[in-house]
């Protein structure tokens, strides 16, 4: 259960963002564009650092998509998907450096891994970064309890 002061989000928003991210990352793989991947990294950075409510894809969801949908059945804690944005940022920055430095194999690998994670979320609602966040929290709680 999230703390009382935790930001809550419509879980359909991050899934929508994952779909847009999948399209962008597929375009990066097709074009090998480090600049396009850098733009996606900026989107990840805003979501991870400022919050999902400020992410460009979150703004698109809230403005154009959400008003056409029924209210969400439940809201979820923002922290796991926000952590996932940070993981995406790490992969996007690694890929951008790879493409722009001429190490296309690094750009392709980092982009493909990020695309796989984004697609899993978009298509099946399974967020790898969110699951990693929960595992890290549980592990930290166990370490703290054992001390």
Secondary structure as UniProt FT lines:
FT   TURN            4..5
FT   STRAND          8..10
FT   HELIX           11..31
FT   HELIX           34..45
FT   HELIX           46..50
FT   HELIX           52..54
FT   HELIX           56..60
FT   HELIX           61..65
FT   HELIX           66..68
FT   STRAND          75..77
FT   HELIX           78..100
FT   TURN            101..102
FT   HELIX           104..124
FT   HELIX           128..146
//
